[in-house]
């Protein structure tokens, strides 16, 4: 972990987007992230798995931010089936 991102520990399941939602701080800016749930997962299991794999997701979020992969709403969306 290189601490370029700091997770705010506000993970929750977003039923509208069928994704785990969380926020991170990068250089003092708060970024909203959605990690889309793959088919076949239960929401509680996906939420638990994303929390457990936060170091993996940290790298994915950093790459998405570096590539400026923000949606029109400013949210970073990641495919959970990576």
MIMAR-148679 format. One record per residue: y, x, z of N, C-alpha, C, O in turn; residue in three letters. Coordinates in steps of 0.001 Angstrom, whole numbers, padded with zeros to 6 digits, always signed. Last residue first. Layout:
REM MIMAR-148679
YXZYXZYXZYXZALA/...
***
This chain:
REM MIMAR-148679
-007806-013171-012729-007774-011737-013096-008980-011013-012569-009118-009808-012780UNK/-007428-015804-012183-008749-015409-012667-008789-013966-013125-009711-013570-013838UNK/-004871-016463-011510-005788-016120-010444-007156-015666-010906-007959-015193-010102UNK/-002065-015387-013057-003353-016017-013327-004347-015551-012279-004629-014357-012179UNK/+001092-015886-011583-000015-014991-011894-001274-015797-012098-001520-016777-011393UNK/+004514-016274-011904+003218-016947-011931+002157-015949-012369+002300-015263-013381UNK/+007504-016154-010258+006483-015302-010872+005162-016050-010773+004738-016421-009678UNK/+010334-018174-010887+009091-017974-010150+008160-017067-010958+008047-017196-012177UNK/+012559-018947-012275+012649-017733-011470+011394-017400-010688+011384-016447-009909UNK/+012299-020965-014046+012702-021345-012692+012785-020143-011755+013053-020306-010565UNK/+011274-019743-016235+012646-020244-016327+013200-020616-014960+014410-020589-014739UNK/+009374-017036-014728+009513-018290-015451+010974-018691-015507+011820-018046-014889UNK/+009224-013532-015231+009693-014657-014430+009734-015898-015308+010085-015825-016485UNK/+008399-010777-015795+007639-011976-016141+007981-013140-015215+007119-013659-014506UNK/+009345-008097-015898+010269-009236-015882+009598-010530-016342+010140-011275-017157UNK/+007755-006003-015432+007749-006510-016809+008669-007722-016972+008759-008300-018056UNK/+008136-005794-012709+008576-004689-013565+008664-005124-015028+009538-004672-015768UNK/+006857-008166-011935+008302-008014-011714+008846-006910-012618+009903-007074-013227UNK/+004211-007539-012621+004867-008695-013234+006383-008602-013088+007115-008927-014023UNK/+003727-005330-010953+003643-005172-012406+004372-006314-013115+005072-006084-014101UNK/+003993-006552-008424+004876-005449-008805+004889-005264-010320+005951-005064-010908UNK/+001838-008363-008574+003217-008867-008485+004200-007783-008906+005136-008053-009659UNK/-000319-006590-008608-000119-007514-009728+001312-008052-009744+001920-008179-010807UNK/-000028-005336-006116+000055-004545-007351+000323-005434-008562+001103-005069-009441UNK/-000413-007576-004455+000835-006814-004385+001022-005998-005667+002114-005977-006235UNK/-003008-008294-004954-001949-009137-005500-000603-008444-005446+000257-008689-006292UNK/-004314-006246-003524-004534-006401-004965-003381-007182-005579-002836-006781-006608UNK/-003390-006876-000970-003036-005581-001547-003262-005575-003057-002487-004965-003794UNK/-004475-009451-000468-003027-009301-000652-002646-007950-001252-001660-007877-001985UNK/-006977-010645-000193-006772-009687-001282-005297-009366-001506-004907-009040-002627UNK/-006737-012534+001828-007611-011369+002034-007353-010261+001011-007495-009079+001322UNK/-005093-014429+000575-004631-013719+001772-005436-012442+001996-004875-011395+002317UNK/-006851-015263-001453-005579-014620-001808-005030-013839-000609-004557-012713-000765UNK/-008885-016446+000118-009169-015281-000725-007889-014534-001107-007857-013304-001083UNK/-007581-018641+001336-008171-017575+002159-008365-016303+001333-008045-015207+001795UNK/-006971-020119-000985-005912-019668-000076-006410-018503+000778-005719-017493+000918UNK/-009555-020659-001912-008638-019860-002721-007495-019301-001862-007109-018142-002009UNK/-010583-022263+000137-011243-020987-000166-010308-020082-000970-010270-018873-000741UNK/-008888-024464-000057-008924-023693+001196-009535-022311+000970-009074-021317+001530UNK/-009432-025417-002714-008108-024910-002345-008120-024073-001072-007423-023060-001008UNK/-012305-024153-004389-011728-025140-003473-010409-024568-002961-010287-023355-002792UNK/-012888-023320-007845-012552-022944-006468-012079-024168-005687-011521-025103-006261UNK/-013162-024115-010459-014365-024005-009648-014112-023618-008195-015048-023595-007396UNK/-010636-022200-012068-011521-023359-012040-012732-023088-011164-013258-021976-011132UNK/-008258-020388-010019-009236-020498-011113-010086-021755-010956-010232-022296-009860UNK/-004924-021057-009171-006321-021144-008741-007249-021257-009950-007053-022119-010807UNK/-002207-018801-009525-002926-019983-009993-004405-019929-009642-005056-018896-009794UNK/+000124-017986-007437-001122-017388-007918-002056-018553-008232-002611-019194-007340UNK/+003561-017703-007484+002448-018642-007551+001250-017897-008118+001351-017250-009161UNK/+006343-016579-005601+005168-016245-006399+004161-017390-006337+003933-017974-005278UNK/+009754-015771-005292+008709-016776-005110+007582-016482-006085+007824-016173-007252UNK/+011532-013212-003670+010900-013684-004894+009813-014691-004554+009036-014478-003623UNK/+014463-012082-002296+013295-012929-002044+012794-013475-003374+013538-014120-004112UNK/+015623-008759-002057+015618-010025-002782+014335-010780-002498+013252-010195-002463UNK/+015312-006311-000823+016171-007300-000191+016245-008633-000894+016872-009561-000382UNK/+013411-005041-002404+014775-004502-002349+015755-005541-001807+016889-005639-002275UNK/+011632-007868-002226+011684-006622-002982+013140-006190-003020+013992-006874-003588UNK/+009555-009986-000424+010861-009339-000499+010715-008060-001300+009795-007272-001081UNK/+007849-012960-001404+007870-011538-001086+009317-011060-001129+010174-011655-001783UNK/+006053-015983-000764+007261-015271-001144+007142-013827-000691+006437-013510+000267UNK/+003587-018133-002274+004071-017251-001216+005370-016627-001689+005738-016728-002859UNK/+001039-020393-003100+002444-020059-003169+002776-019139-002006+002303-019342-000888UNK/-001766-020849-005014-001271-020369-003734+000172-019946-003963+000476-019225-004913UNK/-002009-023840-007029-001846-022404-006844-001511-022091-005398-001037-022949-004653UNK/-001391-026285-008338-002774-025839-008118-002814-024322-007980-003534-023623-008694UNK/+001112-027318-008432+000824-026237-009378-000620-025746-009297-001034-024895-010084UNK/+000798-029289-006452+001402-029633-007738+001034-028595-008795+000685-028948-009921UNK/-000207-027980-004202-001072-028916-004920-000513-029279-006299-001284-029548-007220UNK/-000101-024933-003027+000816-025824-003729-000031-026734-004624-000511-026308-005674UNK/-000969-023623+000023-001497-024116-001238-000532-025142-001802-000185-026112-001128UNK/+000808-020772+001314+000334-022151+001405-000185-022568+000029+000123-021943-000986UNK/+002149-018036+003095+001164-018536+002138+000882-020020+002390+000738-020456+003533UNK/+004059-016460+004316+004299-017901+004197+003380-018530+003143+003781-019429+002403UNK/+004413-013715+004682+003364-014427+005406+003602-015941+005438+003374-016602+006451UNK/+006058-012264+003078+006682-013009+004170+005690-013810+004996+006089-014516+005922UNK/+005364-008968+002024+004955-010368+002039+005555-011049+003272+005559-010485+004366UNK/+007271-006713+000402+006921-007137+001751+006602-008627+001687+007457-009442+001342UNK/+006884-004069-001899+006975-005506-001638+006593-005771-000198+005699-005127+000350UNK/+006602-001456-001555+007705-001863-002412+007938-003367-002284+009036-003868-002528UNK/+004497-000415+000001+005588-001138+000640+006803-001366-000245+007922-001460+000258UNK/+002151+000613-000915+003335+001453-001016+004603+000794-000476+005674+001402-000501UNK/-001180+000841+000000+000000+000000+000000+001234+000880+000000+001352+001790+000820UNK/
***
